[in-house]
């Protein structure tokens, strides 16, 4: 494998606590019941639409005022409780040491993504960043993954893609990439049926597929 692509929320970053904070701030403003972290986690990987639907019901994402209120609340303290998942720094360090380029393909919109990433210096070496609004389509369409491979100058078949959602694995399959499930993320119980090469227990488990020994990390 010549390159690695990652999903962001639920794969590299545990963003659910800050997404919950933002959602609850908007819910409180509308005198609606607040959500627990356990309720929010399964929706965190699916973005604003899924979170607003959880809190307000169908059609909430189409209401610009709700969408903007959520984004404003999230941006006010976007990294208050967000953390890299355990093992991510070691994985990224090993890829960097082996001169294997890596990038991020996320359905998170650009302005939220670029606001979050500077808080995590371990992700500074990202060679390609494709967000949910970079192209006209987003995952599960394979176009964002293909675009990221093109940006890195790597053939799609030489890329691995690591994510925590069915849409990630479908996009990888459509792009001709090997998809790997990040089981530490916001994965639901249906993942055994996903079109994935393997389900990984820890981020560093990806190293063997890149033929990198753990001693390099």
C-alpha positions, 0 to 999 in steps of 0.5 A, a space after each residue: 500500500 502506498 497511502 492511507 486515507 482516514 475518516 475523521 469523526 469516530 476514526 481519528 477524533 472522538 468528537 462526540 462530547 463536543 457535538 453533544 454539548 453543541 446539540 444540547 445548547 440548541 435543544 436547551 434554547 428550545 426547551 427540549 430534552 437534552 441528550 446523553 453522550 450514549 444517545 449522541 455517539 451513534 449519530 456523531 459519525 453521520 454529522 449535523 443532519 443526523 444529530 439535529 434529527 436526533 434532537 428535533 426530528 425529521 426535517 430539522 437539518 433543512 431549517 437554516 436557523 437550527 443548522 446555523 445555531 448548531 454550528 455556532 454552538 459547536 464552533 464556540 469551543 470546538 475542541 473542549 472535550 474532543 480528543 484523538 483516539 488512543 493509538 492514533 498518534 502512534 499510527 500517524 507517527 509510524 506512517 510519517 516515519 515511513 514516508 507513507 502519505 496519508 489524508 482525511 476524507 470526511 463528510 464534515 463540512 469544511 469550515 468545521 473541519 478546518 476549525 478543528 484540525 489545528 487543535 491536534 498537531 499530530 494531524 499536521 502532516 495530512 497530505 490531502 483534505 477532502 470535506 463533505 462540501 469539497 465536491 458535489 457528492 459525498 460519501 458513500 459516493 466514492 468521488 471524495 476518496 478518488 479525489 483525495 488519491 488524485 491529490 496525493 498522486 496515488 492510484 486508488 488501488 494502492 490506498 487503504 481507507 479507515 472509517 467507522 461507518 457503512 458509508 465509509 466502507 461503501 465509498 472505499 469499495 466503490 473507489 477500489 480501495 481496501 476498507 478497514 473498520 475502526 471498531 473503536 469509533 461510533 460503529 453500530 452492530 451491523 459492521 460484520 456485514 459491511 464490505 470491509 477487508 478487516 475490522 481493526 481493534 486499535 489504530 496501530 493494527 493498521 500498521 501490519 497492512 501497511 507493512 510497517 513494524 510497530 518499532 517504527 512508531 
